[in-house]
Amino acid sequence: MMRLTTACGMLVAALWLSAAAQAEPFAKADPRIGEKLHAEAKCNACHASRMGGDGGRMYTRPGHKVKDAQGLLKMVQFCVDRTGAMVFPEDVVHIAAYLNRQFYKFQQ
């Protein structure tokens, strides 16, 4: 299990580094795919249970932990690992791209 988590983390880092050369973070990712994956993994339902019914508050609350694109990618991977969501490692970047477009608006 540890090797799989390490391999997943390395893959996510490689995907992020390849996107880092672009002006737009996650330029090679598709936010539309990320939106679909976000819905299928029921991310909003989990967040709503933690945020009093409004899952979107997880991303917009004051003092949120995500401060940049790299942090967003790490947080998405953390959530996938923690919840056991059925998301392939290569799809984490799509979810990050969706969340960036929808909520964060980070620039490279």
LINSUL-V55212 format. One record per helix or strand of 3 or more residues. SS is the DSSP state (hx for helix, st for strand). FROM is the first residue (numbers start at 1). TO is the last residue. If there is no record, write none. Layout:
# LINSUL-V55212
((SS;FROM;TO) (SS;FROM;TO))
This chain:
# LINSUL-V55212
((hx;2;20) (hx;31;40) (hx;43;50) (hx;57;60) (hx;69;83) (hx;89;104))
